[in-house]
Amino acid sequence: MMQTLQDLIAFLEQSAWADSIRENDLLFPFIESVHVLAISLVIGTVLALDLRLLGWASVNRSVTRVTRGILPLTWAAFALAVVSGGLLFISNASHYLANRYFDAKICLIGLAGLNMAIFHLGSAKDRSHWESDRRLPFKARLAGCISILVWVAVVACGRWIGFTM
């Protein structure tokens, strides 16, 4: 199993795409800029929803209305962040995998997804009873608070990757 993973990492790093990203003076910074913009959109849209869950913004709108307006943009931006991040990753995969901030960032993104899944599959099941209230139930507020903290940590780790590579 480990050898297969090492072979995959070597394959990715030796690919023509990875060489182009590494060797071109403009390509890596361009992809990195796209990645930063995509992450900014993800976090900005998630923050808008989290602030609604906390009761600090859009309190005159139901959670469903806020979610319907924001999540399509969130998912599109997340997809762009994954693609651009993947391209950055293949340019130097073995070094990224050895970077503890990269590892933390990936784990934190997983934690953000888990928080979202727990909220949507659990806490939000009875959303129709409370989604238009100005002050939402504790579980909804907690999900929003955890989300904000985790995404701030994702950004911090992302910045530290650049300083430690």
JOJORA-V756462 format. One record per residue. N is the residue number from 1. RES is the residue in one small letter. SS is DSSP state (2 for helix, 1 for strand, 0 for the rest). PSI is psi in degrees with one decimal (* if undefined). BURIAL is I if it has 24 or more other ideal C-beta (glycine too) atoms within 12 Angstrom, else O. Layout:
# JOJORA-V756462
N	RES	SS	PSI	BURIAL
N	RES	SS	PSI	BURIAL
This chain:
# JOJORA-V756462
1	m	0	-47.4	O
2	m	2	-40.8	O
3	q	2	-38.3	O
4	t	2	-41.9	O
5	l	2	-43.9	O
6	q	2	-38.8	O
7	d	2	-41.6	O
8	l	2	-44.9	O
9	i	2	-45.8	O
10	a	2	-42.9	O
11	f	2	-45.8	O
12	l	2	-46.2	I
13	e	2	-27.6	I
14	q	0	2.8	O
15	s	0	159.3	O
16	a	2	-36.9	O
17	w	2	-46.7	I
18	a	2	-42.3	I
19	d	2	-43.9	O
20	s	2	-43.7	O
21	i	2	-42.1	I
22	r	2	-41.2	I
23	e	2	-24.5	O
24	n	0	127.6	O
25	d	0	-21.6	O
26	l	0	-25.8	O
27	l	2	-48.9	O
28	f	2	-49.2	I
29	p	2	-33.3	O
30	f	2	-48.3	O
31	i	2	-40.7	I
32	e	2	-39.6	I
33	s	2	-43.2	O
34	v	2	-42.2	I
35	h	2	-45.9	I
36	v	2	-41.9	I
37	l	2	-41.7	O
38	a	2	-44.8	I
39	i	2	-38.8	I
40	s	2	-41.6	I
41	l	2	-41.7	I
42	v	2	-52.6	I
43	i	2	-39.2	I
44	g	2	-43.2	O
45	t	2	-38.5	I
46	v	2	-40.9	I
47	l	2	-38.8	I
48	a	2	-42.8	I
49	l	2	-42.4	I
50	d	2	-39.6	I
51	l	2	-32.4	I
52	r	2	-42.0	I
53	l	2	-35.6	I
54	l	2	-14.0	I
55	g	0	22.5	I
56	w	0	-6.5	O
57	a	0	153.7	O
58	s	0	35.8	I
59	v	0	-14.2	O
60	n	0	2.7	O
61	r	0	144.3	O
62	s	0	157.5	I
63	v	2	-39.8	I
64	t	2	-42.8	O
65	r	2	-43.4	O
66	v	2	-44.7	I
67	t	2	-46.7	I
68	r	2	-35.5	O
69	g	2	-26.8	O
70	i	2	-41.8	I
71	l	2	-35.0	O
72	p	2	-39.9	O
73	l	2	-39.0	I
74	t	2	-48.8	I
75	w	2	-37.8	O
76	a	2	-44.5	O
77	a	2	-38.6	I
78	f	2	-42.5	I
79	a	2	-43.8	O
80	l	2	-39.1	I
81	a	2	-39.2	I
82	v	2	-45.0	O
83	v	2	-49.6	O
84	s	2	-39.7	I
85	g	2	-38.8	I
86	g	2	-39.7	I
87	l	2	-41.3	I
88	l	2	-41.9	I
89	f	2	-48.1	I
90	i	2	-21.8	I
91	s	0	-21.0	I
92	n	0	50.4	I
93	a	2	-44.8	I
94	s	2	-35.6	O
95	h	2	-38.7	O
96	y	2	-44.1	I
97	l	2	-24.0	I
98	a	0	-2.2	O
99	n	0	119.7	O
100	r	2	-26.9	O
101	y	2	-35.0	I
102	f	2	-47.5	I
103	d	2	-45.1	O
104	a	2	-40.9	I
105	k	2	-45.5	I
106	i	2	-43.0	I
107	c	2	-40.7	O
108	l	2	-37.8	I
109	i	2	-40.5	I
110	g	2	-40.6	O
111	l	2	-39.8	O
112	a	2	-42.1	I
113	g	2	-40.2	I
114	l	2	-43.5	O
115	n	2	-44.5	I
116	m	2	-44.1	I
117	a	2	-43.4	O
118	i	2	-42.3	O
119	f	2	-52.8	I
120	h	2	-34.2	O
121	l	2	-17.2	O
122	g	0	-78.0	O
123	s	2	-34.1	I
124	a	2	2.5	I
125	k	2	-35.8	O
126	d	2	28.2	O
127	r	2	-33.3	I
128	s	2	-23.5	O
129	h	2	-22.2	O
130	w	0	-5.8	O
131	e	0	-19.8	I
132	s	0	-3.4	O
133	d	0	149.0	O
134	r	0	-43.2	O
135	r	0	116.8	O
136	l	0	164.9	I
137	p	0	157.3	I
138	f	2	-42.9	O
139	k	2	-37.5	O
140	a	2	-44.2	I
141	r	2	-40.5	I
142	l	2	-43.0	O
143	a	2	-42.2	I
144	g	2	-42.2	I
145	c	2	-46.6	I
146	i	2	-43.1	I
147	s	2	-47.0	I
148	i	2	-48.1	I
149	l	2	-42.6	O
150	v	2	-43.8	I
151	w	2	-33.1	I
152	v	2	-41.1	O
153	a	2	-36.2	I
154	v	2	-46.5	I
155	v	2	-44.1	I
156	a	2	-46.1	O
157	c	2	-40.3	I
158	g	2	-41.1	I
159	r	2	-40.9	O
160	w	2	-25.8	O
161	i	2	-47.0	I
162	g	2	-31.0	O
163	f	2	-15.4	O
164	t	2	3.7	O
165	m	0	*	O
